[in-house]
Amino acid sequence: MVPWLIDSRWPGVRSSVVARTRLIDDALATSLGGQIDQLVILGAGFDSRAYRLPCLHGATVFEVDHPDTQTAKRKVLECILSVPPKHVRFVAIDFDRQNLESVMAAAGYRESARTFILWEGVTNYLTEAAVDTTLRWCSRAAAGSLLLFTYVHRDVLTRPSEYIGTKNLFASLASAGERLTFGIEPSQLPEFLATRGLSLESDVGAAEYRARYFKDAARKMRGHEFYRVALARVGPPDNRLV
Ligand SMILES: C[S@@+](CC[C@H](N)C(=O)[O-])C[C@H]1O[C@@H](n2cnc3c(N)ncnc32)[C@H](O)[C@@H]1O
């Protein structure tokens, strides 16, 4: 009943999130030669990758989030885990009021390390200035480090009725005091990133990543096509960490 209710009220959201979760898990397991020194999760929310992915146990994981969200998550973690994992560092920040660079430096983040930065589910709620500042901070990671982030197609902000399910989705966001504020036209993404010191490696929409994981069943899945996952590398395209 619950999946059915979710799918009828917010078409495409659940299947998109499921496929996206797997896509990101796979990217973490296979990127940087399978050896990540640092994982930075910006706007971590209730992301559980630090606790469930074996490929991260040798890495330092920085969970960076608003203090209110982080406090709630830590209470839940205390109930589930008898001992807090040593490889996870909690970094509390309000992106609108505090400087990411100084907060991360104080938490022990090393710019010279082989780093994977994950920024899932956040850019669409930020201002363009906040996205710009954060991308520029990401581009100061060691050359060849990776940034995986999600964003929405800019058209969903200006022509939402062209996408299935946006009426209910936007109404739900509004009732939670949220709205989509930032999007990018995918064809402009390579240049948008290049001007900020990053090179685009891949960019896929929900229809494509659903097809990758749900195979034939994805043909019947509709909605949330505007939600995209981009992978970018720090530095020019041929800059790889070995
Ligand atoms: C939609 S959730 C995404 C959570 C997680 N990354 C995921 O994909 O499941 C957005 C996250 O951004 C964080 N966030 C929103 N505004 C923020 C701000 N001004 N400062 C710090 N974190 C913020 C929230 O606390 C929340 O964890």
The ligand as a MOL file (V3000), in Angstrom:
LIG
                    3D

  0  0  0     0  0            999 V3000
M  V30 BEGIN CTAB
M  V30 COUNTS 27 29 0 0 0
M  V30 BEGIN ATOM
M  V30 1 C 16.7570 17.0640 0.7460 0
M  V30 2 S 17.9280 16.8980 2.0260 0 CHG=1
M  V30 3 C 19.1310 15.8380 1.2360 0
M  V30 4 C 19.7480 14.9150 2.2250 0
M  V30 5 C 20.6690 13.8270 1.6310 0
M  V30 6 N 21.8160 14.4040 0.9670 0
M  V30 7 C 19.8920 12.9210 0.6980 0
M  V30 8 O 20.0450 13.0210 -0.5200 0
M  V30 9 O 19.1090 12.1050 1.1990 0 CHG=-1
M  V30 10 C 18.7450 18.4870 2.0480 0
M  V30 11 C 19.8560 18.5960 3.0930 0
M  V30 12 O 20.4620 19.8980 2.9820 0
M  V30 13 C 20.6470 20.4260 4.2980 0
M  V30 14 N 20.5830 21.9000 4.2490 0
M  V30 15 C 19.5980 22.6560 3.7140 0
M  V30 16 N 19.8710 23.9720 3.9220 0
M  V30 17 C 21.0460 24.0210 4.6050 0
M  V30 18 C 21.8510 25.0830 5.1260 0
M  V30 19 N 21.5000 26.3620 4.9840 0
M  V30 20 N 22.9870 24.7690 5.7870 0
M  V30 21 C 23.3530 23.4700 5.9470 0
M  V30 22 N 22.6400 22.4210 5.4660 0
M  V30 23 C 21.4930 22.6900 4.8180 0
M  V30 24 C 19.4950 19.8570 5.1190 0
M  V30 25 O 19.8270 19.8610 6.5080 0
M  V30 26 C 19.3750 18.4410 4.5280 0
M  V30 27 O 20.1900 17.5270 5.2010 0
M  V30 END ATOM
M  V30 BEGIN BOND
M  V30 1 1 1 2
M  V30 2 1 2 3
M  V30 3 1 2 10
M  V30 4 1 3 4
M  V30 5 1 4 5
M  V30 6 1 5 6
M  V30 7 1 5 7
M  V30 8 2 7 8
M  V30 9 1 7 9
M  V30 10 1 10 11
M  V30 11 1 11 12
M  V30 12 1 11 26
M  V30 13 1 12 13
M  V30 14 1 13 14
M  V30 15 1 13 24
M  V30 16 1 14 15
M  V30 17 1 14 23
M  V30 18 2 15 16
M  V30 19 1 16 17
M  V30 20 1 17 18
M  V30 21 2 17 23
M  V30 22 1 18 19
M  V30 23 2 18 20
M  V30 24 1 20 21
M  V30 25 2 21 22
M  V30 26 1 22 23
M  V30 27 1 24 25
M  V30 28 1 24 26
M  V30 29 1 26 27
M  V30 END BOND
M  V30 END CTAB
M  END
